[in-house]
Amino acid sequence: MISKDAYKRYVEKNAPRSPMWRSMTAAFLVGGLICCLGQGVHDGIAAIFPAMSEEDIASWTTVTLIFLGAFLTAVGVYDKLGHFAGGGSIVPITGFANSVVSPAVEYNREGVFFGVCAKMFVIAGPIIVFGVVASVIAGLIGLITEAV
């Protein structure tokens, strides 16, 4: 039987090395570019519709980025971007769109109901549920503290 220390040395010796600096640089650059794209969309909407409120511009920017993330996932581009950029592609809101659309595309062959509808929220479902529950709790706390 091999000891824990010997096994640890074996794993350290034979495990493939991760290109950490390349991965961090790619994640930083791609995540930053996605954020710059979002700022560009925001500024473009503000220039085209100067009377629109800041809140509405932010909402339309979010919708646009989610659409772009979903579209790029559906045509297979976002997966390649994710492979290159790692965490830099999942942190922005486009990564959320990817987490919803990717399982839907993957399970499309199983039909609309049992494939797309059943599997669409496999990854993003827990995040959505946690967000809703946390919002309800925060709202109740705010309501109680305001009443007191």
C-alpha positions in Angstrom: 0.0 0.0 0.0 1.3 3.5 -0.9 1.5 6.1 1.8 -0.3 9.5 1.6 3.0 11.3 1.3 4.2 9.1 -1.5 0.9 9.4 -3.3 1.0 13.2 -3.0 4.5 13.3 -4.4 3.4 11.0 -7.3 0.4 13.3 -8.1 2.6 16.5 -8.0 5.1 14.9 -10.3 2.7 13.5 -12.9 -0.2 15.9 -12.8 -0.3 18.3 -15.8 0.6 21.8 -15.1 -2.0 24.4 -15.5 -1.0 27.5 -17.4 -2.1 29.8 -14.6 -0.8 33.1 -15.9 -2.3 32.5 -19.4 -5.6 31.5 -17.9 -5.8 34.5 -15.5 -4.8 36.9 -18.3 -7.4 35.5 -20.7 -10.1 35.6 -18.0 -9.2 39.2 -17.2 -9.1 40.4 -20.8 -12.3 38.6 -22.0 -14.3 39.5 -18.8 -13.1 43.1 -19.3 -14.0 43.2 -22.9 -17.5 41.9 -22.2 -17.9 44.6 -19.6 -16.6 47.2 -22.1 -19.1 45.9 -24.6 -21.8 46.4 -22.0 -20.7 49.9 -21.4 -20.7 50.6 -25.2 -24.2 49.2 -25.5 -25.2 51.5 -22.5 -23.6 54.6 -24.1 -25.1 53.8 -27.5 -28.6 53.5 -26.1 -28.1 56.7 -24.2 -27.0 58.5 -27.4 -29.8 57.2 -29.5 -32.5 57.8 -26.8 -31.4 60.8 -24.8 -34.8 61.2 -23.1 -34.6 57.6 -21.7 -34.1 57.3 -17.9 -30.8 55.8 -16.6 -32.8 52.9 -15.1 -34.4 52.1 -18.5 -31.0 52.3 -20.2 -29.6 49.9 -17.7 -32.5 47.5 -18.2 -32.1 47.6 -22.0 -28.4 47.1 -21.7 -28.9 44.0 -19.5 -31.5 42.6 -21.9 -29.1 43.2 -24.9 -26.2 41.4 -23.2 -28.4 38.5 -22.2 -29.7 38.2 -25.7 -26.1 38.4 -27.1 -25.0 35.7 -24.6 -27.9 33.4 -25.5 -27.4 33.9 -29.3 -23.7 33.3 -29.1 -24.3 30.2 -27.1 -26.9 28.9 -29.6 -24.5 29.3 -32.5 -21.6 27.7 -30.6 -19.4 30.7 -30.2 -19.8 31.3 -26.5 -18.6 27.8 -25.6 -15.3 28.4 -27.6 -15.0 31.7 -25.8 -15.6 30.0 -22.4 -12.9 27.4 -23.2 -10.4 30.2 -24.0 -11.4 32.6 -21.2 -12.5 30.3 -18.4 -14.0 32.3 -15.5 -13.8 35.6 -17.5 -16.7 34.5 -19.6 -19.0 33.2 -16.9 -18.8 36.1 -14.4 -20.7 38.8 -16.5 -24.4 38.5 -17.1 -23.7 36.9 -20.5 -22.5 33.8 -18.5 -25.9 33.6 -16.9 -27.5 33.5 -20.4 -25.0 30.8 -21.4 -25.9 28.7 -18.4 -29.6 28.7 -19.4 -29.2 28.3 -23.1 -26.4 25.7 -23.2 -28.4 22.9 -21.6 -31.4 23.8 -23.7 -29.3 23.4 -26.9 -27.7 20.2 -25.6 -31.0 18.5 -24.8 -32.9 19.8 -27.8 -32.8 16.3 -29.4 -34.9 14.9 -26.6 -37.8 17.2 -27.6 -39.3 20.5 -26.5 -40.9 19.4 -23.3 -38.6 16.6 -22.0 -35.5 18.1 -23.5 -35.5 21.9 -23.7 -38.1 22.7 -21.0 -37.0 20.1 -18.5 -33.2 20.7 -18.8 -33.1 24.5 -19.4 -32.7 25.5 -15.8 -30.5 22.6 -14.6 -27.5 24.9 -14.1 -29.2 28.3 -13.5 -32.2 27.0 -11.6 -30.6 27.0 -8.1 -29.2 30.4 -8.7 -32.6 31.8 -9.6 -34.3 30.1 -6.6 -31.6 31.5 -4.3 -32.0 35.0 -5.7 -35.7 35.0 -5.3 -35.6 33.6 -1.8 -32.8 36.1 -0.8 -34.9 38.9 -2.3 -38.0 37.9 -0.4 -36.0 37.7 2.9 -34.4 41.1 2.3 -37.8 42.6 1.4 -39.3 41.2 4.6 -36.4 42.5 6.7 -36.8 45.9 5.1 -40.6 45.9 5.6 -40.2 44.9 9.3 -37.4 47.5 10.0 -39.4 50.2 8.3 -42.5 49.5 10.3 -40.6 49.6 13.6 
